[in-house]
């Protein structure tokens, strides 16, 4: 079944304005220049790459792609420069599928999921490895939605909802912590976490943001929940009413898909007991026969990277022919940095690698 976030969740124009007004009140009123961009005025097609100085962006990008490896087509993880040059296959495993890469905050490791054959058939597992593809370590069987703690010492992940294999985005239950040093697993203290996906850990380590679909008494909504508590807060009251959220490296901005055709960015305050959101603005729009998704803010919060292509199901493990990786500058201007359409999805920025003390 085609997964569409925007069809069900589009708000009326008046409803959007009401939510935006409430969000500015929550943050103490609008600051100069904080009025949201009208996405209807944004360009709906990518601009030419020459309009961006992509070479000046110092961060690389990792993404999943379905292409031929050693004579066999499968999912691999590729790393590219911001302008799409210097593609490197980090995995090179024709018999298994690697997807959903997330780079550690210090830029030295990647966690990801692998679809492989187990004793009972196909299964999705979580792994991590060094940024160059070496040193692969299994984190958990029948697991998904992995992300890093801000200190890079822990991986959070969900378990599969069923023993049988599923590509359904929200087929998850619970949340667990894996300590890289001890290899020990610990459950989140909230046992009711259910149907989470696109989980992201905040910079201060105190919050997660995620989409929930049909779990925890919720229909389809973006939530912030406490990393070490039971609090769960819907962000829809501020106008964040789409899917696949991601936080900036400093934890002060959030980006998400408001619909299948609109990507948004907003300020978020996670220092409060109840998170607040303001200055909501559309930053990417595409034509209705296409989709945009998988948005991620650059480490310096100046750009977003995202996936774009014809309207198909773009879930992890589902082929999306014609899809490419794009970069936007948060003004509405965006361009494709891959052009081969080989199911290029789930991009993640690579922070400049730092050595730990």
Secondary structure per residue as TSV (DSSP state, phi and psi in degrees):
chain	resnum	aa	ss	phi	psi
A	1	X	-	360.0	136.5
A	2	X	-	-68.7	130.0
A	3	X	-	-92.7	113.8
A	4	X	-	-124.7	120.9
A	5	X	S	-83.7	-40.3
A	6	X	H	-73.1	-34.4
A	7	X	H	-56.5	-41.1
A	8	X	H	-86.3	-21.1
A	9	X	H	-112.5	4.9
A	10	X	-	-64.5	137.4
A	11	X	-	-102.0	155.4
A	12	X	-	-66.3	156.5
A	13	X	H	-58.2	-41.5
A	14	X	H	-65.2	-37.8
A	15	X	H	-65.4	-38.9
A	16	X	H	-62.1	-46.0
A	17	X	H	-61.7	-38.3
A	18	X	H	-63.8	-45.0
A	19	X	H	-64.7	-38.9
A	20	X	H	-65.6	-39.5
A	21	X	H	-64.0	-42.8
A	22	X	H	-63.5	-37.5
A	23	X	H	-67.8	-36.2
A	24	X	H	-71.0	-33.7
A	25	X	H	-63.9	-40.9
A	26	X	H	-63.3	-30.1
A	27	X	T	-99.3	13.3
A	28	X	T	90.4	19.7
A	29	X	S	98.8	158.1
A	30	X	-	-75.2	140.1
A	31	X	-	-86.3	162.7
A	32	X	T	-54.5	132.7
A	33	X	T	75.3	15.6
A	34	X	-	-95.1	4.4
A	35	X	S	-65.9	137.1
A	36	X	-	-65.7	144.5
A	37	X	-	-71.4	139.2
A	38	X	-	-81.6	112.1
A	39	X	G	-64.9	-21.4
A	40	X	G	-66.1	-19.3
A	41	X	G	-94.9	-3.7
A	42	X	S	-81.5	149.4
A	43	X	-	-63.0	142.7
A	44	X	S	-101.5	4.0
A	45	X	S	-131.8	152.8
A	46	X	-	-66.6	145.4
A	47	X	-	-87.2	171.8
A	48	X	-	-68.6	144.0
A	49	X	G	-59.8	-23.6
A	50	X	G	-66.9	-17.3
A	51	X	G	-79.6	-7.8
A	52	X	S	-113.0	144.5
A	53	X	-	-94.3	69.9
A	54	X	G	-65.4	-29.7
A	55	X	G	-62.3	-24.4
A	56	X	G	-80.5	-11.9
A	57	X	-	-79.0	118.3
A	58	X	-	-81.8	-3.7
A	59	X	-	-100.3	139.2
A	60	X	E	-85.3	175.8
A	61	X	E	-133.9	137.3
A	62	X	E	-110.5	148.3
A	63	X	E	-157.4	163.6
A	64	X	E	-89.9	149.2
A	65	X	E	-154.5	143.0
A	66	X	E	-106.0	112.5
A	67	X	E	-157.8	178.3
A	68	X	E	-79.1	131.5
A	69	X	E	-129.6	117.9
A	70	X	T	52.1	44.2
A	71	X	T	81.9	5.0
A	72	X	E	-133.0	134.2
A	73	X	E	-81.3	134.5
A	74	X	E	-164.7	174.4
A	75	X	E	-82.1	133.3
A	76	X	E	-133.7	163.9
A	77	X	E	-102.9	125.4
A	78	X	E	-114.5	149.2
A	79	X	E	-116.3	136.4
A	80	X	E	-134.9	159.0
A	81	X	-	-72.1	166.1
A	82	X	T	-61.5	-24.3
A	83	X	T	-91.3	5.7
A	84	X	S	89.8	-2.8
A	85	X	-	-83.4	170.4
A	86	X	S	54.5	49.8
A	87	X	-	-65.6	136.4
A	88	X	E	-134.8	127.2
A	89	X	E	-79.3	113.4
A	90	X	S	-84.1	-17.3
A	91	X	-	-112.1	-49.1
A	92	X	-	50.1	58.2
A	93	X	-	-130.2	88.7
A	94	X	T	-64.0	-16.2
A	95	X	T	-99.1	-6.4
A	96	X	S	-135.0	165.8
A	97	X	E	-117.0	120.0
A	98	X	E	-103.5	135.4
A	99	X	E	-150.1	175.1
A	100	X	E	53.6	60.3
A	101	X	E	-79.7	141.5
A	102	X	E	-136.3	126.2
A	103	X	E	-90.5	140.0
A	104	X	-	-63.9	154.1
A	105	X	T	-58.3	-25.7
A	106	X	T	-91.7	2.5
A	107	X	S	74.3	16.7
A	108	X	S	-105.5	-15.4
A	109	X	E	-139.6	163.6
A	110	X	E	-132.5	131.0
A	111	X	E	-101.8	152.7
A	112	X	E	-165.1	171.3
A	113	X	E	-108.2	152.4
A	114	X	E	-129.5	125.0
A	115	X	E	-91.5	116.9
A	116	X	E	-143.7	173.8
A	117	X	E	-94.9	123.3
A	118	X	E	-107.8	-166.0
A	119	X	T	-64.0	-29.9
A	120	X	T	-109.3	19.3
A	121	X	E	109.8	-158.9
A	122	X	E	-66.9	139.6
A	123	X	E	-146.9	149.4
A	124	X	E	-105.2	124.2
A	125	X	E	-124.5	161.4
A	126	X	E	-105.3	136.8
A	127	X	E	-133.2	169.3
A	128	X	E	-139.5	161.1
A	129	X	E	-154.2	171.8
A	130	X	E	-69.0	159.5
A	131	X	T	-62.9	-21.4
A	132	X	T	-91.5	4.2
A	133	X	S	94.9	-3.7
A	134	X	-	-89.3	166.4
A	135	X	S	66.8	44.7
A	136	X	-	-68.5	133.5
A	137	X	E	-131.6	130.2
A	138	X	E	-77.6	133.6
A	139	X	E	-94.3	-50.4
A	140	X	E	-160.2	146.6
A	141	X	S	-84.7	152.6
A	142	X	S	47.7	56.8
A	143	X	E	-137.6	164.6
A	144	X	E	-163.9	-179.3
A	145	X	E	55.6	46.2
A	146	X	E	-79.8	144.9
A	147	X	E	-151.0	165.2
A	148	X	E	-98.8	146.8
A	149	X	-	-71.8	158.1
A	150	X	T	-63.0	-23.9
A	151	X	T	-91.8	-0.6
A	152	X	S	70.9	12.5
A	153	X	S	-98.3	-8.8
A	154	X	E	-137.5	143.3
A	155	X	E	-113.1	126.9
A	156	X	E	-95.0	143.1
A	157	X	E	-153.1	161.5
A	158	X	E	-105.7	158.6
A	159	X	E	-92.0	155.5
A	160	X	E	-66.2	143.6
A	161	X	S	-69.0	-31.5
A	162	X	S	-124.9	161.9
A	163	X	S	-72.2	-30.9
A	164	X	S	-76.6	152.3
A	165	X	-	-68.4	142.0
A	166	X	-	-149.9	139.1
A	167	X	-	-95.4	1.5
A	168	X	-	-61.1	128.2
A	169	X	T	-57.2	-40.1
A	170	X	T	-98.9	18.5
A	171	X	-	-78.9	64.9
A	172	X	E	-136.4	159.7
A	173	X	E	-147.5	140.5
A	174	X	E	71.0	175.7
A	175	X	E	-142.5	140.3
A	176	X	E	-134.8	155.6
A	177	X	E	-116.1	132.8
A	178	X	E	-116.6	120.3
A	179	X	E	-86.3	118.6
A	180	X	T	-64.6	-31.9
A	181	X	T	-76.9	-42.2
A	182	X	T	-98.2	-14.8
A	183	X	-	63.0	22.6
A	184	X	-	-92.8	148.3
A	185	X	E	-110.5	142.3
A	186	X	E	-140.4	132.2
A	187	X	E	-76.6	150.8
A	188	X	-	-62.7	147.8
A	189	X	S	-70.5	-16.2
A	190	X	-	-92.6	105.1
A	191	X	T	-75.4	-8.2
A	192	X	T	-90.0	-1.1
A	193	X	-	-63.6	127.8
A	194	X	B	-158.1	138.2
A	195	X	S	61.1	37.7
A	196	X	E	-83.9	145.3
A	197	X	E	-154.0	162.9
A	198	X	E	56.4	55.4
A	199	X	E	-81.2	135.9
A	200	X	E	-136.0	135.8
A	201	X	E	-97.4	135.6
A	202	X	-	-74.8	161.4
A	203	X	T	-64.5	-29.7
A	204	X	T	-89.1	-2.0
A	205	X	S	78.6	4.5
A	206	X	S	-97.9	-13.6
A	207	X	E	-136.8	154.5
A	208	X	E	-118.6	151.0
A	209	X	E	-119.3	149.0
A	210	X	E	-163.6	162.7
A	211	X	E	-96.1	142.9
A	212	X	E	-122.0	132.1
A	213	X	E	-128.3	112.2
A	214	X	S	66.1	30.8
A	215	X	-	-137.7	160.3
A	216	X	T	58.6	30.6
A	217	X	T	74.0	13.9
A	218	X	-	-114.8	153.4
A	219	X	S	-85.3	-76.5
A	220	X	E	-153.1	104.2
A	221	X	E	-157.2	154.8
A	222	X	E	-88.9	134.0
A	223	X	E	-127.9	155.6
A	224	X	E	-111.3	133.1
A	225	X	E	-135.4	150.8
A	226	X	E	-67.6	135.9
A	227	X	T	-69.6	-29.3
A	228	X	T	-132.8	32.5
A	229	X	S	-148.6	-168.5
A	230	X	-	-106.5	-2.9
A	231	X	-	-68.8	133.7
A	232	X	E	-131.8	127.6
A	233	X	E	-129.7	124.7
A	234	X	E	-74.2	136.9
A	235	X	-	-97.8	1.2
A	236	X	G	-62.4	-28.4
A	237	X	G	-65.2	-17.6
A	238	X	G	-96.4	-0.5
A	239	X	T	101.7	1.0
A	240	X	-	-86.9	98.5
A	241	X	-	-138.5	50.5
A	242	X	S	-135.2	-124.9
A	243	X	E	-154.8	169.9
A	244	X	E	53.6	67.9
A	245	X	E	-81.1	158.9
A	246	X	E	-149.9	142.5
A	247	X	E	-99.1	151.4
A	248	X	-	-71.6	165.0
A	249	X	T	-62.7	-29.9
A	250	X	T	-92.1	-0.4
A	251	X	S	74.1	13.0
A	252	X	S	-103.1	-8.6
A	253	X	E	-132.2	154.6
A	254	X	E	-132.6	142.6
A	255	X	E	-128.0	151.9
A	256	X	E	-165.1	168.8
A	257	X	E	-91.8	110.1
A	258	X	E	-71.0	-38.5
A	259	X	E	-139.4	-175.2
A	260	X	T	-70.7	-9.1
A	261	X	T	-120.4	0.3
A	262	X	E	-135.4	126.9
A	263	X	E	-107.3	137.0
A	264	X	E	-121.7	160.1
A	265	X	E	-134.9	146.8
A	266	X	E	-149.6	162.8
A	267	X	E	-82.5	143.4
A	268	X	E	-135.5	138.1
A	269	X	E	-112.4	107.0
A	270	X	-	-103.4	13.8
A	271	X	S	-88.2	-7.8
A	272	X	S	-94.7	164.9
A	273	X	S	-64.2	-33.6
A	274	X	S	-121.9	118.2
A	275	X	-	-57.6	146.8
A	276	X	E	-129.9	152.2
A	277	X	E	-131.4	143.6
A	278	X	E	-154.7	176.8
A	279	X	E	50.9	54.7
A	280	X	E	-76.5	132.9
A	281	X	E	-149.9	141.7
A	282	X	E	-78.5	137.3
A	283	X	E	-124.8	-14.4
A	284	X	E	-146.0	137.9
A	285	X	E	-139.4	142.8
A	286	X	-	-130.8	166.5
A	287	X	-	-67.5	155.4
A	288	X	T	-66.6	-18.6
A	289	X	T	-83.1	1.2
A	290	X	E	-121.9	175.8
A	291	X	E	-137.7	152.3
A	292	X	E	-126.1	142.6
A	293	X	E	-164.8	-178.1
A	294	X	E	58.7	44.9
A	295	X	E	-77.7	143.6
A	296	X	E	-146.2	128.0
A	297	X	E	-77.9	138.9
A	298	X	-	-65.9	158.2
A	299	X	T	-55.5	-27.8
A	300	X	T	-96.7	5.2
A	301	X	S	63.0	21.2
A	302	X	S	-95.1	-18.0
A	303	X	-	-138.6	163.1
A	304	X	E	-122.6	147.9
A	305	X	E	-113.3	144.3
A	306	X	E	-158.2	173.4
A	307	X	E	-105.0	149.0
A	308	X	E	-149.9	137.3
A	309	X	E	179.1	-175.4
A	310	X	E	-58.5	153.2
A	311	X	S	-68.4	101.1
A	312	X	S	-141.9	174.2
A	313	X	-	-68.7	125.6
A	314	X	-	-116.5	27.3
A	315	X	-	-66.4	160.7
A	316	X	T	-61.1	130.4
A	317	X	T	86.9	1.9
A	318	X	S	-111.5	127.1
A	319	X	-	-66.4	139.0
A	320	X	-	-131.2	80.1
A	321	X	T	-60.6	139.6
A	322	X	T	87.3	0.0
A	323	X	-	-86.2	142.6
A	324	X	E	-137.7	165.1
A	325	X	E	-90.4	136.6
A	326	X	E	-130.7	159.4
A	327	X	E	-127.3	136.4
A	328	X	E	-123.1	154.7
A	329	X	-	-104.3	15.4
A	330	X	S	73.3	5.7
A	331	X	S	-103.8	-4.3
A	332	X	S	109.8	-14.5
A	333	X	-	-87.7	136.9
A	334	X	E	-152.8	159.3
A	335	X	E	-147.9	154.6
A	336	X	E	-81.3	137.0
A	337	X	S	-111.2	-14.4
A	338	X	-	-116.4	153.4
A	339	X	-	-135.4	-0.8
A	340	X	S	-82.8	-11.4
A	341	X	-	66.7	22.2
A	342	X	S	-87.8	58.9
A	343	X	-	57.4	40.9
A	344	X	-	-79.8	114.3
A	345	X	E	-145.4	177.1
A	346	X	E	50.4	53.0
A	347	X	E	-73.8	151.6
A	348	X	E	-144.3	133.3
A	349	X	E	-68.5	150.8
A	350	X	E	-106.9	107.5
A	351	X	-	-60.0	152.4
A	352	X	-	-64.1	125.2
A	353	X	-	-60.1	136.2
A	354	X	-	-123.9	139.6
A	355	X	-	-81.8	136.5
A	356	X	-	-76.9	144.3
A	357	X	-	-65.7	360.0
